[in-house]
């Protein structure tokens, strides 16, 4: 591809010699509903391609995705257009280098695997049992909204010291903030709902700092507004992507002919993450002119990494469209991103997913999908519903 001309960042059009893509809306629909054929074609023929529907470059090959995510000096999140930062302020999600480390380190020590197991396993088991027992006698349930979503909210509330806050209220704050981020990402003027919700959340989080939560120690290293911004980011990731991860995993396992072997469940979780990452893309911005796989990327350009495409790269994963928990090298999947912005809550999300599946298959005999709803979503991918039935007790 050719380098595009001298427009300001964010106002760039198709590269010289290329007409505007009048099918952009159709491509967006395809990337939302069934992106795999298009992503496979781009990965094979143009692994770094200019996409007018994104107003940026799309990276679809596994090795190139790793290169972009590892090179924070060239491909950064620290850009004034970064949508989440415009709503909640600077945080570990939108900072680089020493400032990123300063914001991340006070939280990171609480997300080591052993600490996650010791602190959260009992709570997650009790919450999964409570949720499943609440609908077990009915013989059917929609597992995304009745299990995956409420569990994700409950764990985030517990971690942030909001356990005494009504779940519906936490979700209302979250939905308003996400809606505002979506408006900014789509170029629409944001409404006031996100700022108002963040103000309420900030007040509750500030009141939670003295309680036993992830915020307590962070408050000794960061200013209070910084603690709150990072807590909002943890809420964003802990609800949206964890709900999607659990919903996708349940769908994959319920499509299999037999219940999962508990010993192989960790591999099934990794394979589900590979096949359908809940976060489909991550965004970066070029800090300098750079060539990537023949594409001339200009300073300031948006560079979007498709985790969905990278995770189905046949150069890394044989028969990539098949759910196969026995495949080797599952840890090469990139569902939690890579590099300095690797997902802080990855092991907590894995813990929630494992215990949710164990609880479902232990307590709901004969469980099966009532209908199969495929995942969808441009940025976050999950099924709209996971309807299931079983033999009621």
C-alpha positions in Angstrom: 0.0 0.0 0.0 1.1 3.6 -0.5 1.5 6.1 2.1 -1.4 8.5 2.5 -1.0 12.2 2.1 -0.6 15.1 4.6 -4.0 15.2 6.3 -4.1 15.7 10.1 -4.4 12.5 12.2 -7.9 11.3 12.4 -8.9 13.0 9.2 -7.0 10.8 6.7 -8.7 9.3 3.8 -7.9 6.4 1.5 -4.2 6.2 0.3 -3.5 8.0 -3.1 -4.7 6.0 -6.0 -7.4 4.2 -4.1 -11.0 5.3 -4.4 -13.1 5.7 -1.2 -14.7 2.4 -0.2 -18.4 2.9 -0.6 -19.0 -0.6 0.8 -17.6 0.4 4.2 -21.0 0.0 5.9 -21.4 -3.5 4.5 -17.9 -4.4 5.7 -18.7 -3.1 9.2 -21.7 -5.4 9.2 -19.6 -8.3 8.1 -16.9 -7.6 10.7 -19.7 -7.5 13.3 -21.6 -10.6 12.3 -19.3 -13.0 10.6 -15.8 -11.6 10.3 -13.8 -14.8 9.7 -13.9 -15.1 5.9 -12.9 -11.4 5.4 -10.2 -11.6 8.1 -8.8 -14.8 6.6 -8.7 -13.2 3.1 -7.0 -10.0 4.5 -4.5 -12.1 6.5 -3.5 -14.0 3.4 -3.3 -11.1 0.9 -2.9 -7.9 2.8 -2.2 -8.5 6.5 -1.9 -4.7 7.2 -4.7 -3.1 5.3 -6.2 0.4 5.3 -9.9 0.1 6.4 -12.1 3.2 5.8 -14.8 1.8 8.0 -12.2 2.0 10.9 -10.4 5.1 9.6 -7.3 3.2 10.3 -5.1 0.2 9.5 -6.1 -3.4 10.4 -3.5 -5.9 11.4 -4.6 -9.6 10.9 -1.4 -11.7 11.1 -0.2 -13.3 14.4 3.4 -12.3 14.1 2.5 -8.7 13.1 0.0 -8.5 16.0 2.8 -9.4 18.4 5.1 -6.9 16.8 2.6 -4.0 17.2 1.6 -4.9 20.8 5.2 -5.4 22.0 6.5 -2.1 20.5 4.9 0.5 22.7 7.4 3.1 21.6 6.1 2.9 18.0 2.5 1.9 18.5 1.1 3.6 21.6 -2.1 3.9 23.5 -1.0 7.3 24.8 -3.0 9.5 22.4 -5.7 12.1 23.0 -8.1 10.2 20.8 -8.1 7.1 23.1 -11.8 6.9 23.9 -11.7 5.3 27.4 -9.3 8.0 28.7 -11.6 10.7 27.4 -14.3 9.4 29.8 -12.5 8.2 32.9 -9.1 10.0 32.6 -5.5 8.7 32.3 -5.0 5.2 33.6 -2.8 2.1 33.1 -4.9 1.5 30.0 -3.9 4.7 28.3 -0.4 5.5 29.5 3.0 4.2 28.5 6.5 3.6 30.0 7.2 4.9 33.5 3.7 6.4 34.0 2.1 3.2 32.9 4.2 1.2 35.4 3.4 3.7 38.2 -0.4 3.3 37.6 -0.3 -0.5 37.0 2.1 -1.7 39.7 -0.1 -1.0 42.8 -2.8 -3.2 41.3 -0.6 -5.8 39.7 0.7 -7.4 42.9 -2.9 -8.4 43.7 -3.4 -10.3 40.4 -0.7 -13.0 40.8 -2.3 -16.4 40.3 -1.8 -17.6 43.9 -3.2 -14.5 45.4 -6.2 -14.7 43.0 -6.9 -18.2 44.0 -6.6 -17.5 47.7 -8.6 -14.3 47.7 -11.4 -15.0 45.2 -11.9 -18.7 44.6 -14.2 -19.1 47.6 -16.3 -16.1 46.7 -16.6 -17.1 43.1 -17.7 -20.7 44.0 -20.3 -19.3 46.4 -21.6 -16.8 43.9 -21.8 -19.4 41.1 -23.7 -21.8 43.4 -26.1 -19.1 44.4 -26.8 -18.1 40.8 -27.2 -21.6 39.4 -29.3 -22.8 42.4 -31.6 -19.8 41.7 -32.7 -21.2 38.3 -31.8 -24.9 38.5 -35.4 -26.0 39.3 -36.8 -24.2 36.2 -35.1 -26.7 33.8 -33.9 -23.9 31.5 -32.1 -20.5 31.7 -30.3 -18.0 29.6 -26.8 -18.5 30.8 -25.2 -15.2 29.7 -27.7 -12.9 31.5 -28.5 -15.2 34.4 -24.9 -16.4 35.1 -22.0 -14.9 33.2 -23.1 -11.3 33.5 -24.2 -11.3 37.2 -21.1 -13.3 38.2 -18.8 -10.8 36.4 -20.5 -7.8 38.2 -20.4 -9.5 41.6 -16.6 -10.3 41.3 -15.8 -6.7 40.2 -17.9 -5.3 43.0 -16.2 -7.5 45.6 -12.7 -6.6 44.3 -13.4 -2.9 44.3 -15.1 -2.8 47.7 -18.6 -2.2 46.2 -20.2 -5.4 47.5 -22.8 -3.5 49.4 -23.8 -1.5 46.2 -26.9 -2.7 44.3 -25.9 -4.8 41.3 -28.3 -3.0 39.0 -26.7 0.3 40.0 -23.2 -0.9 39.2 -24.5 -2.1 35.8 -26.2 1.2 35.1 -22.9 3.1 35.7 -21.0 0.6 33.6 -23.6 0.7 30.7 -23.5 4.5 30.7 -19.7 4.7 30.6 -19.5 2.1 27.9 -22.2 3.9 25.8 -20.2 7.1 26.0 -17.0 5.3 25.0 -18.8 3.8 22.0 -20.1 7.2 21.0 -16.6 8.7 21.0 -15.2 5.6 19.2 -17.8 6.0 16.5 -17.2 9.8 16.1 -20.5 10.8 17.6 -20.8 13.6 20.2 -20.9 11.9 23.6 -24.0 12.5 25.8 -23.8 13.5 29.4 -24.7 10.0 30.8 -21.1 8.7 30.9 -19.8 11.7 32.9 -22.7 11.6 35.3 -22.3 7.8 35.8 -18.5 8.2 36.3 -19.2 10.9 38.9 -21.4 8.6 40.9 -19.0 5.7 40.5 -16.1 8.0 41.6 -18.0 9.0 44.8 -18.6 5.3 45.7 -15.1 4.3 44.9 -13.6 7.1 47.0 -15.8 5.9 49.9 -14.4 2.4 49.3 -10.7 3.2 49.6 -10.7 2.6 53.4 -12.3 -0.9 53.1 -10.5 -4.1 52.2 -10.3 -4.0 48.5 -7.8 -3.6 45.6 -8.1 0.1 46.0 -6.7 0.3 49.6 -3.1 -0.3 48.8 -3.3 1.5 45.5 -4.3 4.7 47.4 -0.9 4.7 49.1 0.9 4.9 45.8 -1.5 6.9 43.6 -3.5 10.1 43.9 -7.2 9.5 44.6 -8.3 10.5 41.1 -5.7 8.1 39.6 -7.0 5.3 41.8 -10.6 5.9 40.6 -9.6 6.1 36.9 -7.8 2.8 37.2 -10.7 1.2 39.1 -13.1 2.3 36.4 -10.8 0.5 33.8 -10.8 -2.6 35.9 -14.6 -2.5 36.1 -14.8 -2.1 32.3 -12.6 -5.1 31.6 -13.8 -7.2 34.5 -17.5 -7.0 33.4 -17.5 -6.8 29.6 -14.8 -9.2 28.6 -15.3 -11.7 31.4 -19.0 -11.9 30.7 -18.2 -12.5 27.0 -15.4 -15.0 27.9 -17.7 -17.1 30.1 -20.6 -16.9 27.6 -18.4 -18.0 24.7 -16.9 -20.8 26.7 -20.3 -22.2 27.8 -21.5 -22.1 24.2 -18.4 -23.9 22.9 -18.6 -26.6 25.6 -22.4 -27.1 25.2 -21.8 -27.7 21.5 -19.5 -30.6 22.3 -21.0 -34.2 22.4 -20.0 -34.8 26.0 -19.4 -32.8 29.2 -15.9 -31.4 29.6 -13.3 -33.4 31.5 -12.4 -31.3 34.5 -8.7 -32.1 34.1 -8.8 -30.7 30.5 -10.9 -27.7 31.4 -8.0 -25.2 31.5 -7.1 -26.2 28.0 -10.7 -25.8 26.9 -10.7 -22.3 28.4 -7.6 -21.4 26.4 -9.0 -22.9 23.2 -12.3 -21.0 23.6 -10.3 -17.8 24.1 -8.3 -18.5 21.0 -11.3 -19.3 18.8 -13.5 -16.4 20.0 -11.7 -13.7 22.1 -14.2 -11.6 23.9 -12.2 -8.5 23.0 -11.9 -8.7 19.3 -9.5 -5.8 18.7 -7.0 -3.5 20.4 -6.2 0.0 19.2 -2.8 1.7 19.0 -1.5 4.9 17.4 1.7 5.2 15.4 4.2 7.6 17.0 6.3 7.8 13.8 6.2 6.9 10.1 6.8 3.2 9.9 6.6 0.3 7.4 4.8 -2.8 8.4 4.4 -5.8 6.1 4.6 -3.4 3.1 2.1 -0.9 4.4 3.4 2.7 4.9 1.9 3.8 8.2 2.1 7.6 8.9 2.7 9.1 12.3 -0.6 9.6 14.1 -2.4 6.8 12.2 -4.8 4.4 14.1 -3.5 0.8 14.0 -6.1 -1.7 15.0 -4.9 -5.2 15.9 -7.5 -7.9 15.2 -7.0 -10.5 18.0 -9.8 -12.5 16.3 -7.7 -12.8 13.1 -4.4 -13.4 14.9 -5.9 -16.2 16.9 -7.0 -18.0 13.7 -3.7 -17.6 11.9 -3.1 -21.0 10.3 0.7 -20.3 10.4 0.4 -20.7 14.2 -2.8 -22.9 14.7 -3.6 -25.8 12.5 -7.3 -26.0 11.4 -7.9 -22.7 13.1 -11.7 -22.6 12.7 -12.1 -25.9 14.7 -12.6 -26.0 18.5 -9.9 -28.4 19.6 -8.8 -28.2 23.3 -6.1 -30.8 22.6 -4.1 -28.6 20.2 -0.5 -27.7 21.1 0.7 -24.2 21.9 -2.6 -22.9 23.2 -0.7 -20.3 25.2 0.1 -18.5 22.0 -3.4 -17.3 21.8 -3.7 -13.5 22.2 -7.1 -13.0 23.7 -5.6 -11.1 26.6 -3.4 -9.0 24.3 0.4 -9.0 24.7 3.2 -6.7 25.8 3.1 -4.1 28.5 -0.7 -3.9 28.2 -1.4 -7.6 28.7 -4.7 -7.9 30.6 -4.1 -7.5 34.3 -7.1 -9.6 35.2 -6.5 -12.6 32.9 -6.0 -15.1 35.7 -9.1 -13.8 37.6 -11.2 -14.2 34.5 -9.8 -17.7 34.0 -10.8 -18.5 37.6 -14.3 -17.2 37.1 -14.7 -19.1 33.8 -13.4 -22.4 35.3 -15.6 -22.3 38.4 -18.7 -21.2 36.4 -18.3 -24.2 34.0 -17.7 -26.7 36.9 -20.8 -25.4 38.7 -23.0 -25.6 35.6 -22.0 -29.2 34.7 -22.0 -30.4 38.3 -25.5 -29.0 39.2 -27.5 -29.2 35.9 -27.7 -32.8 34.7 -28.2 -33.3 31.1 -27.6 -29.7 30.2 -27.7 -28.9 26.5 -28.1 -25.8 24.3 -31.8 -25.0 23.6 -30.7 -23.0 20.5 -27.3 -22.0 19.2 -26.7 -18.2 19.0 -23.5 -17.2 17.3 -21.3 -14.5 18.8 -21.4 -11.1 17.3 -19.8 -7.7 17.9 -17.3 -5.4 16.2 -15.1 -4.7 19.3 -16.5 -7.1 21.9 -17.7 -10.5 20.7 -20.2 -12.7 22.5 -23.5 -14.4 21.8 -26.6 -12.3 22.5 -27.9 -15.3 24.5 -26.8 -18.8 25.7 -30.2 -20.5 26.2 -29.9 -23.9 27.8 -32.2 -26.7 29.2 -31.6 -29.6 31.5 -33.4 -32.1 33.6 -34.9 -30.1 36.5 -34.2 -31.6 40.0 
